[in-house]
Amino acid sequence: MIYQCNTCKKTTFETNCPWCTPSSSQTSGSITARDLTPLDPSFYPDFQYKSKGIIQDFIGKKKEQAQLNELLSNVLRKYSELKKPYFTNFIHTTRDFTSTPNDASTVGARIDGTYSDRELFREVLIRKGFNELEGLPKLLDKLLLTTAFNSIYSGFSRELSRHIKPSLRQTLTSWIQESGTTFRSDLSLFFYFLWENNIQFSEMNYNHQAVSTPGTALLAWSNLKSLLMHCEKIHFDILVNRLGAQLENFNPNKFVTMYLVDAMDGFQFEDFLVKIFQTIGYDVEETKRTADQGADLFVSRFGKKIVIQAKNYSGSVGNSAVQQAISAKAFYGCDEAMVVTNSYFTNSAKELANSALVRLIDRAALQQYLDDYNQKIIEEFESDSLEFELPDLDNIPT
């Protein structure tokens, strides 16, 4: 099984996060909901028998394991029935779905009438027949964490499927070129995807007992560390080659700096964002210049539609832009909303965006988009040059 660490958010096959725990002090203890979230909820330790000693194990293990199996079966069945739309939609519409120290100790209606989203959601599920949530107070949090992890893996899978090549090195190179340094956090997820989809490479040595045995790693940590070093070498080569290409093919007439963006007017900025998002792989739909209901353009990728509010400002961007994005998201029925600026956002705008799940792209983040855009321009220049030269090679006399 694969897990996501709730502390560092990295993925691992181990039952103790090796990224957070020095390898010299790793032990073979079991996981807790606070530490790791399994992709499959049946791997939570709540559903695994815990040894009580040789004599007590001999007397009661079979009976207790049978009870655990029955509980697990009921929980998984109800979770499967309610995962869509209830669990999935809840994690996408609620900013903080896990329990907090401020959770009320009294379940149900109270005299103060103040309820968290999680409390209300729990009651929705109980009324749908998920009665196990009453006897297992922490079960809902665990299932929500697993749902969120599954959502991450689903998006990751759609993106990674485009990078599968004939060899492991080619596949890793294609993936790292696009993902950048996130390969360090997602490396276990990468190999889990290959294993789950039966994509075989000779370098891989999976332990297939991990499918049904908690505590058994699909890939040994020592093997994964070796593969990580292999990825670091690939990433290093990519960076060196990119810098070399930039130095050789720099064209000031095509290279876009942030200062050039600052000189654009509002409409020019919107037009340039169209090019930016198209270049980095999004489908883009522009809106009319007037009566756009707070939407400047729409972008989509992997079935997810995002509405964008563009603000080319010299000063800080405030709440108004965020409110326009929120309204546009609701009006057009989009999955996400985003505000993009060449400037920065006020603290109140950040707070509003955080509570309403609006993504903010400020000057620093936009610079990363510019870097990707300029790199694509260079790569296209190199590709065009190569295509121009190839016919001459074909005409060499034999």
C-alpha positions as CSV (number, residue, x, y, z in Angstrom):
1,M,0.0,0.0,0.0
2,I,1.0,3.6,-0.5
3,Y,0.6,6.3,2.2
4,Q,0.7,10.1,2.3
5,C,2.4,11.7,5.3
6,N,0.1,14.1,7.1
7,T,3.1,16.2,8.2
8,C,5.4,16.6,5.2
9,K,2.7,15.6,2.6
10,K,5.1,13.3,0.8
11,T,4.2,9.8,-0.3
12,T,5.8,6.6,0.9
13,F,5.5,2.8,0.9
14,E,6.7,2.6,4.5
15,T,4.5,2.6,7.6
16,N,6.7,5.2,9.2
17,C,7.5,8.3,7.0
18,P,11.2,8.0,6.0
19,W,11.2,11.6,4.8
20,C,10.3,12.9,8.4
21,T,12.1,10.1,10.3
22,P,15.9,9.6,10.0
23,S,16.5,6.1,8.5
24,S,18.7,5.2,11.5
25,S,15.8,5.6,13.9
26,Q,13.1,3.9,11.8
27,T,11.1,1.3,13.6
28,S,8.5,-1.2,12.5
29,G,5.6,0.4,14.5
30,S,2.1,0.7,13.0
31,I,0.7,3.9,11.5
32,T,-1.8,6.3,13.0
33,A,-4.3,8.6,11.3
34,R,-2.1,11.5,12.6
35,D,1.0,10.2,10.8
36,L,0.0,8.6,7.5
37,T,-3.0,8.3,5.3
38,P,-3.4,5.1,3.2
39,L,-4.8,5.3,-0.3
40,D,-7.0,2.3,0.6
41,P,-8.9,2.8,3.9
42,S,-8.7,-0.9,4.8
43,F,-5.0,-0.3,5.6
44,Y,-5.8,1.9,8.6
45,P,-4.6,0.1,11.8
46,D,-8.1,0.3,13.3
47,F,-9.0,-2.6,11.0
48,Q,-5.9,-4.7,11.8
49,Y,-5.7,-7.1,14.7
50,K,-3.2,-6.0,17.5
51,S,-1.4,-8.7,19.3
52,K,-2.2,-9.0,23.0
53,G,0.3,-11.7,23.8
54,I,0.7,-15.4,22.8
55,I,-2.0,-16.8,25.1
56,Q,-4.6,-14.1,24.5
57,D,-3.9,-14.3,20.7
58,F,-4.4,-18.0,20.8
59,I,-7.8,-17.6,22.6
60,G,-9.3,-14.6,21.0
61,K,-7.6,-13.6,17.8
62,K,-9.9,-15.4,15.3
63,K,-13.0,-14.0,17.0
64,E,-11.7,-10.5,17.1
65,Q,-10.3,-10.6,13.6
66,A,-13.7,-11.8,12.4
67,Q,-15.4,-8.9,14.1
68,L,-12.9,-6.5,12.6
69,N,-13.4,-8.0,9.1
70,E,-17.2,-7.5,9.5
71,L,-16.8,-3.9,10.6
72,L,-14.3,-3.2,7.8
73,S,-16.7,-4.8,5.2
74,N,-19.6,-2.6,6.4
75,V,-17.5,0.5,6.5
76,L,-16.0,0.0,3.0
77,R,-19.4,-0.8,1.5
78,K,-21.0,2.3,2.9
79,Y,-18.0,4.4,2.0
80,S,-18.1,3.1,-1.5
81,E,-21.8,4.0,-1.8
82,L,-21.4,7.5,-0.4
83,K,-18.0,8.4,-1.8
84,K,-19.6,10.1,-4.8
85,P,-21.0,12.6,-4.5
86,Y,-20.9,13.1,-0.7
87,F,-17.2,12.5,0.4
88,T,-15.7,13.7,-2.9
89,N,-17.7,16.9,-3.2
90,F,-17.3,17.7,0.5
91,I,-13.5,17.8,0.3
92,H,-13.6,20.0,-2.8
93,T,-16.0,22.5,-1.2
94,T,-14.6,22.7,2.3
95,R,-11.3,24.3,3.2
96,D,-10.7,22.5,6.5
97,F,-12.5,19.2,6.7
98,T,-10.5,17.5,9.5
99,S,-11.3,17.7,13.2
100,T,-9.7,20.4,15.3
101,P,-9.2,20.9,19.1
102,N,-12.2,23.2,18.9
103,D,-14.6,20.5,17.9
104,A,-17.6,20.3,20.2
105,S,-17.8,17.4,22.6
106,T,-21.7,17.3,22.3
107,V,-22.9,15.7,19.1
108,G,-26.0,17.1,17.4
109,A,-28.0,20.3,18.2
110,R,-26.7,22.5,20.9
111,I,-27.8,25.6,22.8
112,D,-25.2,27.8,21.1
113,G,-26.1,26.8,17.6
114,T,-22.6,26.9,16.2
115,Y,-21.6,23.9,14.1
116,S,-18.5,23.1,12.0
117,D,-18.9,21.9,8.4
118,R,-17.5,18.5,9.5
119,E,-20.1,18.1,12.2
120,L,-22.9,18.8,9.7
121,F,-21.4,16.5,7.2
122,R,-21.2,13.7,9.7
123,E,-24.9,14.1,10.5
124,V,-25.7,13.9,6.8
125,L,-23.8,10.6,6.5
126,I,-25.4,9.1,9.7
127,R,-28.9,10.0,8.3
128,K,-27.9,8.2,5.1
129,G,-27.2,5.0,7.2
130,F,-23.5,5.3,8.0
131,N,-24.1,4.5,11.7
132,E,-20.5,3.3,12.3
133,L,-19.5,6.9,12.5
134,E,-21.3,7.2,15.8
135,G,-19.2,4.4,17.4
136,L,-15.9,5.4,15.8
137,P,-15.3,9.1,16.5
138,K,-12.2,9.4,14.3
139,L,-13.4,7.3,11.4
140,L,-14.9,10.3,9.5
141,D,-11.6,12.2,9.6
142,K,-9.7,9.2,8.3
143,L,-12.1,8.6,5.5
144,L,-12.0,12.2,4.5
145,L,-8.2,12.1,4.4
146,T,-8.3,9.0,2.3
147,T,-10.8,10.7,-0.1
148,A,-8.5,13.7,-0.4
149,F,-5.5,11.5,-1.1
150,N,-7.5,9.5,-3.8
151,S,-8.4,12.8,-5.4
152,I,-4.7,13.8,-5.6
153,Y,-3.8,10.4,-7.0
154,S,-6.6,10.6,-9.6
155,G,-5.3,14.0,-10.9
156,F,-1.7,12.7,-10.8
157,S,-2.6,9.6,-12.8
158,R,-4.2,11.6,-15.6
159,E,-1.1,13.7,-15.9
160,L,1.4,10.9,-15.6
161,S,-0.3,8.7,-18.3
162,R,1.0,11.2,-20.9
163,H,4.6,10.6,-20.0
164,I,4.8,6.8,-20.3
165,K,7.7,5.9,-22.7
166,P,9.4,2.7,-23.8
167,S,12.1,2.8,-21.0
168,L,12.1,3.9,-17.4
169,R,14.7,6.6,-18.0
170,Q,12.6,8.1,-20.9
171,T,9.5,8.0,-18.7
172,L,11.2,9.7,-15.8
173,T,12.8,12.3,-18.0
174,S,9.5,13.2,-19.6
175,W,7.8,13.4,-16.2
176,I,10.5,15.4,-14.5
177,Q,10.7,17.9,-17.3
178,E,7.1,18.9,-16.6
179,S,6.8,18.3,-12.9
180,G,10.0,20.0,-11.8
181,T,11.2,19.5,-8.2
182,T,7.8,17.9,-7.2
183,F,9.3,14.6,-8.3
184,R,10.9,14.3,-4.9
185,S,7.6,14.4,-3.1
186,D,5.7,12.2,-5.6
187,L,8.3,9.6,-6.5
188,S,6.4,6.8,-4.6
189,L,3.2,7.9,-6.2
190,F,5.0,7.6,-9.6
191,F,6.0,4.0,-9.0
192,Y,2.7,3.1,-7.5
193,F,1.0,4.2,-10.7
194,L,3.4,2.0,-12.8
195,W,2.7,-1.0,-10.6
196,E,-1.1,-0.4,-10.5
197,N,-1.2,-0.2,-14.3
198,N,1.1,-3.1,-14.8
199,I,3.7,-1.0,-16.6
200,Q,6.9,-3.2,-16.4
201,F,10.5,-2.0,-16.4
202,S,13.4,-4.2,-15.6
203,E,14.8,-1.8,-13.0
204,M,11.7,-2.4,-10.8
205,N,11.6,-5.0,-8.1
206,Y,8.1,-4.9,-6.4
207,N,7.1,-6.9,-3.4
208,H,3.7,-8.1,-4.4
209,Q,2.8,-9.2,-0.9
210,A,2.4,-5.5,-0.1
211,V,-1.0,-5.7,-1.8
212,S,-2.5,-7.6,1.1
213,T,0.0,-7.3,3.9
214,P,0.1,-4.2,6.1
215,G,3.6,-3.1,7.0
216,T,5.1,-4.6,3.8
217,A,6.6,-2.0,1.4
218,L,5.8,-2.3,-2.3
219,L,9.3,-1.0,-3.0
220,A,12.1,-1.1,-0.4
221,W,13.2,2.3,0.9
222,S,16.8,1.5,-0.1
223,N,15.6,0.8,-3.7
224,L,13.6,4.0,-3.7
225,K,16.6,6.1,-2.5
226,S,18.6,4.7,-5.3
227,L,15.9,5.6,-7.8
228,L,15.7,9.1,-6.2
229,M,19.4,9.7,-6.9
230,H,18.8,8.5,-10.5
231,C,16.0,11.2,-10.8
232,E,18.3,13.8,-9.3
233,K,20.8,13.2,-12.1
234,I,18.1,13.4,-14.7
235,H,16.9,16.7,-13.2
236,F,20.4,18.1,-13.1
237,D,20.9,17.2,-16.8
238,I,17.6,18.9,-17.6
239,L,18.6,22.1,-15.9
240,V,22.0,22.2,-17.5
241,N,20.6,21.6,-21.0
242,R,17.9,24.2,-20.5
243,L,20.4,26.9,-19.4
244,G,22.6,26.0,-22.4
245,A,19.6,26.3,-24.8
246,Q,18.7,29.7,-23.3
247,L,22.2,31.0,-23.7
248,E,22.5,29.7,-27.3
249,N,19.0,30.7,-28.5
250,F,18.2,33.8,-26.5
251,N,16.1,36.1,-28.7
252,P,15.3,39.5,-27.0
253,N,12.4,40.0,-29.5
254,K,10.6,36.9,-28.2
255,F,11.8,36.6,-24.6
256,V,9.2,38.1,-22.3
257,T,10.3,39.8,-19.1
258,M,8.1,40.9,-16.2
259,Y,8.9,44.5,-17.1
260,L,7.3,44.0,-20.5
261,V,4.2,42.6,-18.8
262,D,4.1,45.7,-16.6
263,A,4.0,47.9,-19.7
264,M,0.9,46.1,-21.0
265,D,-2.6,47.5,-20.7
266,G,-5.5,45.4,-19.3
267,F,-6.5,44.0,-22.7
268,Q,-2.9,43.2,-23.7
269,F,-2.4,41.5,-20.3
270,E,-5.5,39.3,-20.9
271,D,-4.3,38.5,-24.5
272,F,-0.9,37.6,-23.1
273,L,-2.4,35.3,-20.5
274,V,-4.1,33.4,-23.3
275,K,-0.7,32.7,-24.8
276,I,0.8,31.8,-21.4
277,F,-1.8,29.2,-20.6
278,Q,-2.0,27.8,-24.1
279,T,1.8,27.4,-24.1
280,I,1.8,25.4,-20.9
281,G,-0.9,23.0,-22.1
282,Y,-4.3,24.5,-21.2
283,D,-7.3,24.8,-23.5
284,V,-8.2,28.5,-23.4
285,E,-11.5,30.3,-24.1
286,E,-11.7,34.1,-24.0
287,T,-14.7,36.1,-22.9
288,K,-16.2,39.2,-24.4
289,R,-14.6,42.4,-23.4
290,T,-17.8,43.6,-21.7
291,A,-20.4,42.0,-19.5
292,D,-18.1,39.2,-18.6
293,Q,-19.6,38.7,-15.1
294,G,-16.1,38.8,-13.5
295,A,-14.5,36.4,-16.0
296,D,-11.6,37.5,-18.3
297,L,-10.9,34.0,-19.6
298,F,-11.6,30.3,-19.0
299,V,-8.9,27.6,-19.1
300,S,-9.4,23.8,-18.9
301,R,-7.3,20.8,-18.5
302,F,-8.0,17.1,-17.5
303,G,-11.8,17.9,-17.5
304,K,-11.5,20.8,-14.9
305,K,-12.7,24.2,-16.0
306,I,-11.1,27.3,-14.3
307,V,-12.3,30.9,-14.5
308,I,-9.6,33.6,-14.4
309,Q,-9.8,37.2,-13.4
310,A,-6.8,39.1,-14.8
311,K,-5.5,42.2,-13.0
312,N,-2.6,44.2,-14.4
313,Y,-2.0,46.7,-11.5
314,S,0.8,48.9,-10.3
315,G,-0.6,48.7,-6.7
316,S,-1.8,45.8,-4.6
317,V,-4.9,43.8,-5.6
318,G,-7.7,43.8,-3.0
319,N,-10.9,42.0,-2.2
320,S,-12.8,43.2,-5.2
321,A,-10.9,41.0,-7.7
322,V,-11.4,38.0,-5.5
323,Q,-15.1,38.7,-5.1
324,Q,-15.4,39.0,-8.9
325,A,-13.7,35.6,-9.3
326,I,-16.1,34.0,-6.7
327,S,-19.1,35.4,-8.5
328,A,-17.8,34.3,-11.9
329,K,-17.2,30.8,-10.7
330,A,-20.8,30.5,-9.4
331,F,-22.3,32.2,-12.5
332,Y,-20.5,30.0,-15.0
333,G,-20.5,26.8,-13.0
334,C,-16.7,26.4,-13.1
335,D,-14.7,24.0,-11.0
336,E,-12.2,26.5,-9.8
337,A,-11.5,30.3,-9.8
338,M,-8.2,32.1,-10.1
339,V,-7.0,35.7,-9.9
340,V,-3.7,36.5,-11.8
341,T,-1.8,39.7,-11.4
342,N,1.6,41.2,-12.1
343,S,1.5,42.8,-8.6
344,Y,0.7,41.4,-5.1
345,F,-2.4,40.8,-3.0
346,T,-3.5,42.5,0.2
347,N,-3.8,40.4,3.3
348,S,-7.6,40.7,3.3
349,A,-7.7,39.5,-0.3
350,K,-5.6,36.5,0.7
351,E,-7.9,35.7,3.6
352,L,-11.0,35.9,1.4
353,A,-9.4,33.8,-1.3
354,N,-8.3,31.2,1.3
355,S,-11.8,30.9,2.7
356,A,-13.5,30.8,-0.7
357,L,-10.9,28.4,-2.3
358,V,-9.8,31.0,-4.9
359,R,-6.3,30.5,-6.2
360,L,-4.1,33.6,-6.3
361,I,-1.2,34.0,-8.7
362,D,0.9,37.0,-7.7
363,R,4.0,38.5,-9.3
364,A,6.3,35.8,-8.0
365,A,4.1,33.0,-9.2
366,L,3.5,34.7,-12.5
367,Q,7.3,34.8,-13.0
368,Q,7.3,31.0,-12.9
369,Y,4.7,30.9,-15.7
370,L,6.8,33.4,-17.7
371,D,9.9,31.1,-17.2
372,D,7.9,28.1,-18.6
373,Y,6.6,30.2,-21.5
374,N,10.1,31.5,-22.4
375,Q,11.5,27.9,-22.2
376,K,8.7,26.6,-24.5
377,I,9.6,29.4,-27.0
378,I,13.2,28.3,-26.9
379,E,12.3,24.7,-27.4
380,E,10.1,25.5,-30.3
381,F,12.9,27.6,-31.9
382,E,15.2,24.6,-31.5
383,S,12.6,22.2,-33.0
384,D,12.0,24.5,-36.0
385,S,15.8,24.8,-36.6
386,L,16.1,21.0,-36.5
387,E,13.2,20.5,-38.9
388,F,14.8,23.0,-41.2
389,E,18.1,21.1,-41.2
390,L,16.8,17.6,-41.6
391,P,16.0,17.7,-45.3
392,D,19.6,18.4,-46.0
393,L,20.7,15.3,-44.1
394,D,18.3,13.2,-46.2
395,N,19.8,14.5,-49.4
396,I,23.4,13.4,-48.6
397,P,24.6,11.2,-51.5
398,T,25.1,7.5,-50.7
